[in-house]
């Protein structure tokens, strides 16, 4: 039987995701560019709703966080790239300041399944 192109991947138990906390994970698929590079993502609650994005700045393709679990700017309002300070709206991933302004983070599909949070890459 052929493998599904974008299978769901379990990230964590539902109760591990708490307000103000980011859950980081490695995706089971590798990056296309640069070829074979591991892909990571992060999951968090934004106004009570779970959100998940690739941990990759659209400008340079590097990971956003400057320390494990640290993705927010100093005011705690936006997701911030640690390398060049780009700011992203947490609810949409849209870049509102920095060299990738007008671009956006890559959102991951998310669902609750059997007491777990699961994600998958978009088609």
mmCIF file of the C-alpha atoms, coordinates in Angstrom:
data_MODEL
# 
_entry.id   MODEL 
# 
loop_
_atom_site.group_PDB 
_atom_site.id 
_atom_site.type_symbol 
_atom_site.label_atom_id 
_atom_site.label_alt_id 
_atom_site.label_comp_id 
_atom_site.label_asym_id 
_atom_site.label_entity_id 
_atom_site.label_seq_id 
_atom_site.pdbx_PDB_ins_code 
_atom_site.Cartn_x 
_atom_site.Cartn_y 
_atom_site.Cartn_z 
_atom_site.occupancy 
_atom_site.B_iso_or_equiv 
_atom_site.pdbx_formal_charge 
_atom_site.auth_seq_id 
_atom_site.auth_comp_id 
_atom_site.auth_asym_id 
_atom_site.auth_atom_id 
_atom_site.pdbx_PDB_model_num 
ATOM 1   C CA . UNK A 1 1   ? 0.000  0.000  0.000  1.00 0.00 ? 1   UNK A CA 1 
ATOM 2   C CA . UNK A 1 2   ? 1.500  3.417  -0.951 1.00 0.00 ? 2   UNK A CA 1 
ATOM 3   C CA . UNK A 1 3   ? 2.322  5.831  1.846  1.00 0.00 ? 3   UNK A CA 1 
ATOM 4   C CA . UNK A 1 4   ? 0.042  8.829  2.244  1.00 0.00 ? 4   UNK A CA 1 
ATOM 5   C CA . UNK A 1 5   ? 1.749  11.975 0.917  1.00 0.00 ? 5   UNK A CA 1 
ATOM 6   C CA . UNK A 1 6   ? 1.105  14.027 4.072  1.00 0.00 ? 6   UNK A CA 1 
ATOM 7   C CA . UNK A 1 7   ? 0.440  11.715 7.012  1.00 0.00 ? 7   UNK A CA 1 
ATOM 8   C CA . UNK A 1 8   ? -0.554 13.088 10.396 1.00 0.00 ? 8   UNK A CA 1 
ATOM 9   C CA . UNK A 1 9   ? 2.215  13.174 13.003 1.00 0.00 ? 9   UNK A CA 1 
ATOM 10  C CA . UNK A 1 10  ? 1.643  13.127 16.773 1.00 0.00 ? 10  UNK A CA 1 
ATOM 11  C CA . UNK A 1 11  ? 3.319  16.054 18.552 1.00 0.00 ? 11  UNK A CA 1 
ATOM 12  C CA . UNK A 1 12  ? 2.237  15.816 22.198 1.00 0.00 ? 12  UNK A CA 1 
ATOM 13  C CA . UNK A 1 13  ? -0.606 15.002 24.575 1.00 0.00 ? 13  UNK A CA 1 
ATOM 14  C CA . UNK A 1 14  ? -3.433 17.546 24.716 1.00 0.00 ? 14  UNK A CA 1 
ATOM 15  C CA . UNK A 1 15  ? -2.593 18.513 28.308 1.00 0.00 ? 15  UNK A CA 1 
ATOM 16  C CA . UNK A 1 16  ? 1.066  19.274 27.453 1.00 0.00 ? 16  UNK A CA 1 
ATOM 17  C CA . UNK A 1 17  ? -0.014 22.358 25.520 1.00 0.00 ? 17  UNK A CA 1 
ATOM 18  C CA . UNK A 1 18  ? -0.538 25.156 28.024 1.00 0.00 ? 18  UNK A CA 1 
ATOM 19  C CA . UNK A 1 19  ? -1.103 28.903 27.578 1.00 0.00 ? 19  UNK A CA 1 
ATOM 20  C CA . UNK A 1 20  ? 2.208  30.709 27.136 1.00 0.00 ? 20  UNK A CA 1 
ATOM 21  C CA . UNK A 1 21  ? 4.110  27.516 26.348 1.00 0.00 ? 21  UNK A CA 1 
ATOM 22  C CA . UNK A 1 22  ? 5.566  26.493 22.978 1.00 0.00 ? 22  UNK A CA 1 
ATOM 23  C CA . UNK A 1 23  ? 5.987  22.819 22.107 1.00 0.00 ? 23  UNK A CA 1 
ATOM 24  C CA . UNK A 1 24  ? 8.782  22.210 19.611 1.00 0.00 ? 24  UNK A CA 1 
ATOM 25  C CA . UNK A 1 25  ? 8.965  19.099 17.442 1.00 0.00 ? 25  UNK A CA 1 
ATOM 26  C CA . UNK A 1 26  ? 10.839 17.558 14.526 1.00 0.00 ? 26  UNK A CA 1 
ATOM 27  C CA . UNK A 1 27  ? 8.784  16.668 11.471 1.00 0.00 ? 27  UNK A CA 1 
ATOM 28  C CA . UNK A 1 28  ? 8.987  13.195 9.987  1.00 0.00 ? 28  UNK A CA 1 
ATOM 29  C CA . UNK A 1 29  ? 9.681  14.684 6.537  1.00 0.00 ? 29  UNK A CA 1 
ATOM 30  C CA . UNK A 1 30  ? 12.843 16.471 5.421  1.00 0.00 ? 30  UNK A CA 1 
ATOM 31  C CA . UNK A 1 31  ? 13.184 19.845 3.717  1.00 0.00 ? 31  UNK A CA 1 
ATOM 32  C CA . UNK A 1 32  ? 13.260 20.109 -0.063 1.00 0.00 ? 32  UNK A CA 1 
ATOM 33  C CA . UNK A 1 33  ? 15.714 23.009 0.127  1.00 0.00 ? 33  UNK A CA 1 
ATOM 34  C CA . UNK A 1 34  ? 18.367 22.524 1.316  1.00 0.00 ? 34  UNK A CA 1 
ATOM 35  C CA . UNK A 1 35  ? 17.681 18.920 0.393  1.00 0.00 ? 35  UNK A CA 1 
ATOM 36  C CA . UNK A 1 36  ? 17.432 16.511 3.299  1.00 0.00 ? 36  UNK A CA 1 
ATOM 37  C CA . UNK A 1 37  ? 17.697 19.117 6.062  1.00 0.00 ? 37  UNK A CA 1 
ATOM 38  C CA . UNK A 1 38  ? 15.549 18.245 9.124  1.00 0.00 ? 38  UNK A CA 1 
ATOM 39  C CA . UNK A 1 39  ? 12.387 20.301 9.499  1.00 0.00 ? 39  UNK A CA 1 
ATOM 40  C CA . UNK A 1 40  ? 11.154 21.458 12.873 1.00 0.00 ? 40  UNK A CA 1 
ATOM 41  C CA . UNK A 1 41  ? 7.955  23.122 13.959 1.00 0.00 ? 41  UNK A CA 1 
ATOM 42  C CA . UNK A 1 42  ? 6.260  24.610 16.979 1.00 0.00 ? 42  UNK A CA 1 
ATOM 43  C CA . UNK A 1 43  ? 2.811  24.392 18.490 1.00 0.00 ? 43  UNK A CA 1 
ATOM 44  C CA . UNK A 1 44  ? 1.216  26.903 20.870 1.00 0.00 ? 44  UNK A CA 1 
ATOM 45  C CA . UNK A 1 45  ? -2.086 28.335 22.032 1.00 0.00 ? 45  UNK A CA 1 
ATOM 46  C CA . UNK A 1 46  ? -3.181 31.704 20.699 1.00 0.00 ? 46  UNK A CA 1 
ATOM 47  C CA . UNK A 1 47  ? -6.313 33.075 22.377 1.00 0.00 ? 47  UNK A CA 1 
ATOM 48  C CA . UNK A 1 48  ? -7.316 29.529 23.311 1.00 0.00 ? 48  UNK A CA 1 
ATOM 49  C CA . UNK A 1 49  ? -6.790 28.061 19.836 1.00 0.00 ? 49  UNK A CA 1 
ATOM 50  C CA . UNK A 1 50  ? -3.938 25.727 18.904 1.00 0.00 ? 50  UNK A CA 1 
ATOM 51  C CA . UNK A 1 51  ? -1.632 27.015 16.147 1.00 0.00 ? 51  UNK A CA 1 
ATOM 52  C CA . UNK A 1 52  ? 1.343  25.308 14.511 1.00 0.00 ? 52  UNK A CA 1 
ATOM 53  C CA . UNK A 1 53  ? 3.994  26.609 12.123 1.00 0.00 ? 53  UNK A CA 1 
ATOM 54  C CA . UNK A 1 54  ? 7.209  25.414 10.569 1.00 0.00 ? 54  UNK A CA 1 
ATOM 55  C CA . UNK A 1 55  ? 10.102 26.761 12.621 1.00 0.00 ? 55  UNK A CA 1 
ATOM 56  C CA . UNK A 1 56  ? 11.545 28.479 9.590  1.00 0.00 ? 56  UNK A CA 1 
ATOM 57  C CA . UNK A 1 57  ? 11.848 32.175 8.802  1.00 0.00 ? 57  UNK A CA 1 
ATOM 58  C CA . UNK A 1 58  ? 10.612 32.932 5.266  1.00 0.00 ? 58  UNK A CA 1 
ATOM 59  C CA . UNK A 1 59  ? 13.554 35.322 4.784  1.00 0.00 ? 59  UNK A CA 1 
ATOM 60  C CA . UNK A 1 60  ? 16.556 33.052 5.388  1.00 0.00 ? 60  UNK A CA 1 
ATOM 61  C CA . UNK A 1 61  ? 14.992 29.673 6.110  1.00 0.00 ? 61  UNK A CA 1 
ATOM 62  C CA . UNK A 1 62  ? 16.576 29.537 9.563  1.00 0.00 ? 62  UNK A CA 1 
ATOM 63  C CA . UNK A 1 63  ? 14.891 28.595 12.826 1.00 0.00 ? 63  UNK A CA 1 
ATOM 64  C CA . UNK A 1 64  ? 13.092 31.462 14.542 1.00 0.00 ? 64  UNK A CA 1 
ATOM 65  C CA . UNK A 1 65  ? 13.671 30.871 18.241 1.00 0.00 ? 65  UNK A CA 1 
ATOM 66  C CA . UNK A 1 66  ? 16.673 32.205 20.079 1.00 0.00 ? 66  UNK A CA 1 
ATOM 67  C CA . UNK A 1 67  ? 16.409 29.683 22.933 1.00 0.00 ? 67  UNK A CA 1 
ATOM 68  C CA . UNK A 1 68  ? 14.362 26.486 23.329 1.00 0.00 ? 68  UNK A CA 1 
ATOM 69  C CA . UNK A 1 69  ? 10.696 27.411 23.629 1.00 0.00 ? 69  UNK A CA 1 
ATOM 70  C CA . UNK A 1 70  ? 11.354 31.161 23.175 1.00 0.00 ? 70  UNK A CA 1 
ATOM 71  C CA . UNK A 1 71  ? 9.531  32.513 20.133 1.00 0.00 ? 71  UNK A CA 1 
ATOM 72  C CA . UNK A 1 72  ? 7.854  35.735 21.351 1.00 0.00 ? 72  UNK A CA 1 
ATOM 73  C CA . UNK A 1 73  ? 9.190  39.268 21.255 1.00 0.00 ? 73  UNK A CA 1 
ATOM 74  C CA . UNK A 1 74  ? 10.009 41.014 24.546 1.00 0.00 ? 74  UNK A CA 1 
ATOM 75  C CA . UNK A 1 75  ? 6.423  42.301 24.845 1.00 0.00 ? 75  UNK A CA 1 
ATOM 76  C CA . UNK A 1 76  ? 4.995  38.820 24.244 1.00 0.00 ? 76  UNK A CA 1 
ATOM 77  C CA . UNK A 1 77  ? 2.787  40.032 21.400 1.00 0.00 ? 77  UNK A CA 1 
ATOM 78  C CA . UNK A 1 78  ? 4.446  38.662 18.280 1.00 0.00 ? 78  UNK A CA 1 
ATOM 79  C CA . UNK A 1 79  ? 6.554  35.733 17.116 1.00 0.00 ? 79  UNK A CA 1 
ATOM 80  C CA . UNK A 1 80  ? 10.032 37.123 16.472 1.00 0.00 ? 80  UNK A CA 1 
ATOM 81  C CA . UNK A 1 81  ? 12.913 35.838 14.356 1.00 0.00 ? 81  UNK A CA 1 
ATOM 82  C CA . UNK A 1 82  ? 16.013 35.730 16.537 1.00 0.00 ? 82  UNK A CA 1 
ATOM 83  C CA . UNK A 1 83  ? 18.362 36.511 13.634 1.00 0.00 ? 83  UNK A CA 1 
ATOM 84  C CA . UNK A 1 84  ? 16.983 39.723 12.142 1.00 0.00 ? 84  UNK A CA 1 
ATOM 85  C CA . UNK A 1 85  ? 14.031 40.617 14.363 1.00 0.00 ? 85  UNK A CA 1 
ATOM 86  C CA . UNK A 1 86  ? 11.184 40.068 11.888 1.00 0.00 ? 86  UNK A CA 1 
ATOM 87  C CA . UNK A 1 87  ? 7.805  40.105 13.647 1.00 0.00 ? 87  UNK A CA 1 
ATOM 88  C CA . UNK A 1 88  ? 4.961  37.733 12.805 1.00 0.00 ? 88  UNK A CA 1 
ATOM 89  C CA . UNK A 1 89  ? 1.311  37.814 13.887 1.00 0.00 ? 89  UNK A CA 1 
ATOM 90  C CA . UNK A 1 90  ? 0.733  34.680 15.994 1.00 0.00 ? 90  UNK A CA 1 
ATOM 91  C CA . UNK A 1 91  ? -2.791 34.072 14.664 1.00 0.00 ? 91  UNK A CA 1 
ATOM 92  C CA . UNK A 1 92  ? -1.959 34.238 10.936 1.00 0.00 ? 92  UNK A CA 1 
ATOM 93  C CA . UNK A 1 93  ? 1.846  33.967 10.684 1.00 0.00 ? 93  UNK A CA 1 
ATOM 94  C CA . UNK A 1 94  ? 1.924  37.164 8.602  1.00 0.00 ? 94  UNK A CA 1 
ATOM 95  C CA . UNK A 1 95  ? 5.190  39.104 8.782  1.00 0.00 ? 95  UNK A CA 1 
ATOM 96  C CA . UNK A 1 96  ? 4.450  42.707 9.756  1.00 0.00 ? 96  UNK A CA 1 
ATOM 97  C CA . UNK A 1 97  ? 8.022  44.001 10.214 1.00 0.00 ? 97  UNK A CA 1 
ATOM 98  C CA . UNK A 1 98  ? 11.450 43.043 8.954  1.00 0.00 ? 98  UNK A CA 1 
ATOM 99  C CA . UNK A 1 99  ? 13.013 41.903 5.674  1.00 0.00 ? 99  UNK A CA 1 
ATOM 100 C CA . UNK A 1 100 ? 10.242 39.393 4.915  1.00 0.00 ? 100 UNK A CA 1 
ATOM 101 C CA . UNK A 1 101 ? 7.381  41.874 5.494  1.00 0.00 ? 101 UNK A CA 1 
ATOM 102 C CA . UNK A 1 102 ? 4.288  40.756 3.586  1.00 0.00 ? 102 UNK A CA 1 
ATOM 103 C CA . UNK A 1 103 ? 5.400  37.118 3.597  1.00 0.00 ? 103 UNK A CA 1 
ATOM 104 C CA . UNK A 1 104 ? 4.204  34.585 6.194  1.00 0.00 ? 104 UNK A CA 1 
ATOM 105 C CA . UNK A 1 105 ? 5.220  31.601 8.250  1.00 0.00 ? 105 UNK A CA 1 
ATOM 106 C CA . UNK A 1 106 ? 4.185  28.204 6.878  1.00 0.00 ? 106 UNK A CA 1 
ATOM 107 C CA . UNK A 1 107 ? 1.139  27.044 8.821  1.00 0.00 ? 107 UNK A CA 1 
ATOM 108 C CA . UNK A 1 108 ? 0.763  23.371 9.630  1.00 0.00 ? 108 UNK A CA 1 
ATOM 109 C CA . UNK A 1 109 ? -2.559 21.556 9.681  1.00 0.00 ? 109 UNK A CA 1 
ATOM 110 C CA . UNK A 1 110 ? -3.462 20.584 13.241 1.00 0.00 ? 110 UNK A CA 1 
ATOM 111 C CA . UNK A 1 111 ? -6.031 18.312 14.853 1.00 0.00 ? 111 UNK A CA 1 
ATOM 112 C CA . UNK A 1 112 ? -6.910 16.609 18.130 1.00 0.00 ? 112 UNK A CA 1 
ATOM 113 C CA . UNK A 1 113 ? -6.889 12.814 17.856 1.00 0.00 ? 113 UNK A CA 1 
ATOM 114 C CA . UNK A 1 114 ? -7.104 10.245 20.674 1.00 0.00 ? 114 UNK A CA 1 
ATOM 115 C CA . UNK A 1 115 ? -5.958 12.709 23.347 1.00 0.00 ? 115 UNK A CA 1 
ATOM 116 C CA . UNK A 1 116 ? -3.025 13.931 21.240 1.00 0.00 ? 116 UNK A CA 1 
ATOM 117 C CA . UNK A 1 117 ? -2.186 16.982 19.162 1.00 0.00 ? 117 UNK A CA 1 
ATOM 118 C CA . UNK A 1 118 ? -1.288 15.993 15.613 1.00 0.00 ? 118 UNK A CA 1 
ATOM 119 C CA . UNK A 1 119 ? 0.110  18.046 12.743 1.00 0.00 ? 119 UNK A CA 1 
ATOM 120 C CA . UNK A 1 120 ? 0.835  17.594 9.068  1.00 0.00 ? 120 UNK A CA 1 
ATOM 121 C CA . UNK A 1 121 ? 2.365  19.678 6.349  1.00 0.00 ? 121 UNK A CA 1 
ATOM 122 C CA . UNK A 1 122 ? -0.054 21.414 4.004  1.00 0.00 ? 122 UNK A CA 1 
ATOM 123 C CA . UNK A 1 123 ? -0.407 19.986 0.492  1.00 0.00 ? 123 UNK A CA 1 
# 
